[in-house]
Amino acid sequence: MDDFDPSDINEYNTFEDFFARAHKAGSRPIHRPDDALTAVVVADSRVVTYESVAETKKIWIKGHDFSITNLVMDTQVGSKYENAAVASFRLSPQDYHRYHSPVTGKIKLFRSIPGDYYQVDPVALQSQVDILTRNRRAYVIIETAEFGDVLFVAIGATNVGSVVIHEQFQKSGVQINKGDELGHFQFGGSSIIVAFQVERIKFDSDLLQLSKQRIQVSVEVGMSLGRGTRSTRRGEMSPEPTYAEVADPNA
């Protein structure tokens, strides 16, 4: 509990208060905060990354109807991400359930989509139920110079009664910085999908290699996720980090 504010568990009046607990300032440093060409991890979670939507179907997400169009329920939006690079973050009930922006840019679009609350875990993801396109979810598109339009989708799961995008980020044109708190889940496990347009990101190689082996990696908010491959601004490419901690697949 040392990373959280308050750190004394007795100061939480309800379990929901505890579930939505906040990090202490500085407990999750943002990787290269002034370098807009780097994207960061959005949640304390277990992550897998894919170079394309086609790879998600081969490796992890077995739902027959999974596509970005079905995920966002919008053909026009989905067409921009037909073969997007995808990062999938899975949060367990014990995790910190606030989520943060992976990039710096401006809010272009916000939508909330009603749905069910199926469990989100590796077994469920390989079932016949297309949970990622049936669960309640909310999404924003973040317009950036470095990555193009970045799609962030928060997906509710078992017992998650609410998927919240903070009100200030529900308006187009609002500035958001890498690492800013974007919203939160209420109690339960949950999942986040972040999609990047084709050839706009290079995920960190360790993450890609482990994902191809169907291994999830335990990560924290602010860690490096990848680097932009094209930009209308000048920027310095950062060296890739390595990830030593591999998640328990049953967690």
C-alpha positions in Angstrom: 0.0 0.0 0.0 3.0 2.3 0.1 2.4 3.4 -3.5 -1.2 4.6 -2.8 -2.9 7.6 -1.2 -4.0 7.0 1.4 -1.6 4.2 2.3 -3.5 3.1 5.4 -6.2 0.7 4.4 -8.3 1.7 7.4 -8.8 5.1 5.8 -11.0 3.7 3.1 -14.7 3.8 4.0 -16.0 1.3 1.4 -14.5 -1.4 -0.7 -15.4 0.7 -3.8 -13.2 3.5 -2.4 -10.4 1.1 -2.0 -10.9 -0.3 -5.5 -10.6 3.2 -7.0 -7.6 4.2 -4.9 -5.1 6.6 -6.3 -1.4 6.4 -6.6 0.8 8.7 -4.6 2.4 11.4 -6.7 5.6 10.1 -8.2 5.0 6.4 -7.5 4.6 5.7 -11.2 7.2 7.8 -13.1 6.4 8.3 -16.8 8.9 7.1 -19.3 10.6 10.0 -21.1 7.7 12.4 -20.2 8.9 15.2 -22.5 9.5 12.9 -25.5 6.2 12.7 -27.5 7.6 10.0 -29.7 7.3 7.4 -26.9 4.1 5.7 -25.9 3.6 4.4 -22.4 1.7 1.7 -20.5 -1.8 2.8 -19.5 -2.5 0.7 -16.4 -1.0 -1.5 -13.8 -1.9 -4.7 -15.6 -0.7 -7.7 -17.7 -0.1 -6.7 -21.4 0.2 -8.4 -24.7 1.0 -6.6 -27.9 0.3 -7.4 -31.6 1.7 -5.9 -34.7 -1.7 -6.2 -36.4 -5.3 -7.1 -35.8 -4.7 -10.3 -37.8 -2.1 -11.3 -35.2 -4.6 -11.0 -32.4 -6.7 -13.7 -33.9 -3.8 -16.0 -34.4 -2.3 -15.6 -31.0 -4.8 -14.6 -28.3 -8.2 -13.2 -29.1 -10.2 -16.1 -30.5 -13.6 -14.5 -31.0 -14.7 -15.0 -34.6 -16.1 -11.5 -35.0 -13.4 -9.4 -33.3 -12.5 -6.3 -35.3 -12.0 -2.7 -34.4 -15.2 -1.8 -36.2 -17.2 -4.2 -34.0 -15.3 -3.0 -30.9 -16.3 0.7 -31.5 -19.6 0.0 -33.2 -18.7 2.5 -35.9 -17.8 1.6 -39.5 -16.2 5.0 -40.2 -14.0 4.9 -37.1 -13.2 1.2 -37.5 -12.0 1.6 -41.1 -9.0 3.6 -39.9 -7.9 0.7 -37.8 -8.5 -2.3 -40.1 -5.1 -3.8 -39.5 -4.0 -1.7 -36.6 -1.3 -2.5 -34.1 -2.9 -3.4 -30.8 -1.9 -3.5 -27.2 -4.3 -5.4 -24.8 -4.1 -4.7 -21.1 -5.9 -7.0 -18.6 -6.6 -5.8 -15.1 -7.4 -8.2 -12.2 -9.7 -7.1 -9.3 -6.7 -6.5 -7.0 -5.1 -4.1 -9.4 -5.1 -0.3 -9.4 -8.1 0.5 -11.6 -7.4 4.0 -12.9 -6.1 4.3 -16.4 -3.9 6.8 -18.1 -3.2 8.2 -21.5 -0.5 6.4 -23.6 0.4 9.5 -25.6 0.3 13.3 -25.8 -2.3 14.9 -28.1 -5.8 16.2 -28.3 -9.1 14.5 -27.7 -10.8 14.0 -31.1 -13.8 11.8 -30.2 -15.5 10.2 -27.2 -18.2 7.5 -27.2 -19.8 5.3 -24.6 -21.3 1.9 -25.6 -23.7 -0.1 -23.5 -23.2 -3.9 -23.2 -22.9 -7.0 -21.0 -20.3 -7.9 -18.3 -18.6 -11.1 -19.4 -15.4 -12.1 -17.7 -12.2 -10.9 -19.4 -9.3 -13.4 -19.0 -7.2 -15.6 -21.2 -9.7 -18.5 -21.1 -12.6 -16.3 -21.9 -10.8 -14.5 -24.7 -10.4 -17.9 -26.4 -14.0 -18.9 -26.0 -16.8 -18.6 -28.6 -18.2 -15.5 -27.0 -16.9 -12.3 -28.5 -16.6 -10.6 -25.1 -14.5 -7.6 -26.3 -17.3 -6.6 -28.7 -20.2 -7.3 -26.3 -19.1 -5.9 -23.0 -19.9 -2.4 -21.9 -17.1 0.0 -23.0 -16.1 3.6 -23.6 -13.5 5.0 -25.9 -11.7 8.1 -27.0 -9.6 8.9 -30.0 -6.5 10.9 -29.3 -5.1 13.0 -32.2 -1.3 13.2 -32.3 1.4 14.3 -34.6 3.6 11.3 -33.7 1.2 8.4 -33.8 -1.7 9.6 -35.9 -5.1 8.9 -34.3 -4.7 6.6 -31.3 -7.8 4.7 -30.2 -8.2 3.9 -26.4 -11.0 1.6 -25.4 -11.9 0.8 -21.8 -13.9 -2.5 -21.5 -15.9 -3.5 -18.4 -16.0 -7.1 -17.2 -17.4 -9.2 -14.4 -18.9 -7.0 -11.7 -17.7 -3.8 -13.4 -20.8 -1.5 -13.0 -19.2 1.5 -14.7 -16.6 2.4 -17.2 -15.7 6.1 -16.6 -13.9 8.5 -18.9 -13.3 11.7 -16.9 -15.7 14.5 -18.0 -13.0 16.9 -19.1 -11.8 14.3 -21.7 -15.2 13.8 -23.2 -14.9 17.0 -25.2 -13.1 17.3 -28.5 -10.1 19.6 -28.7 -9.0 19.1 -25.1 -5.3 18.6 -24.6 -4.2 15.4 -22.9 -0.6 14.5 -21.9 1.1 11.2 -21.8 0.4 9.7 -18.3 -2.6 11.9 -17.5 -5.4 10.0 -15.7 -8.0 9.4 -18.3 -10.6 7.6 -16.3 -11.3 4.6 -14.1 -13.3 1.3 -13.6 -15.5 0.4 -10.7 -15.1 -2.9 -9.0 -14.2 -6.0 -11.0 -11.7 -7.3 -13.5 -11.5 -5.3 -16.8 -9.6 -4.8 -20.0 -8.2 -2.0 -22.2 -7.4 -2.0 -25.9 -5.2 0.6 -27.4 -5.0 0.6 -31.2 -2.5 2.5 -33.4 -3.0 3.1 -37.1 -0.9 1.0 -39.5 2.9 1.6 -39.3 2.6 4.4 -36.7 4.2 2.5 -33.8 6.9 0.0 -33.1 6.1 -1.8 -29.9 9.1 -2.6 -27.6 10.6 -5.8 -29.0 10.5 -7.7 -25.6 6.8 -7.2 -25.4 6.2 -8.5 -29.0 8.4 -11.5 -28.5 6.7 -12.6 -25.3 3.3 -12.0 -26.8 4.0 -14.3 -29.7 4.7 -17.0 -27.0 1.3 -16.2 -25.5 3.0 -14.8 -22.4 1.5 -11.8 -20.6 4.0 -9.3 -19.0 3.3 -7.5 -15.7 3.6 -3.8 -16.3 2.9 -0.6 -14.4 1.5 2.8 -15.5 4.1 4.9 -17.3 6.5 2.2 -18.4 7.6 2.2 -22.1 5.2 0.7 -24.6 6.7 1.6 -27.9 7.9 4.4 -30.2 6.4 6.3 -33.0 7.7 5.5 -36.5 6.6 8.7 -38.2 6.1 12.3 -37.0 5.5 15.8 -38.2 7.8 16.9 -35.4 11.4 16.3 -34.8 12.1 13.9 -31.9 14.8 11.7 -30.5 14.2 7.9 -30.5 14.7 6.4 -27.1 16.4 3.0 -26.4 14.1 0.1 -25.7 13.8 -1.1 -22.1 13.7 -4.8 -21.2 11.0 -6.5 -19.1 12.0 -9.1 -16.6 8.7 -9.8 -14.9 6.4 -12.3 -16.7 2.8 -12.5 -15.4 1.3 -15.6 -14.1 -1.2 -16.7 -16.8 -3.7 -17.7 -14.2 -3.6 -14.4 -12.4 
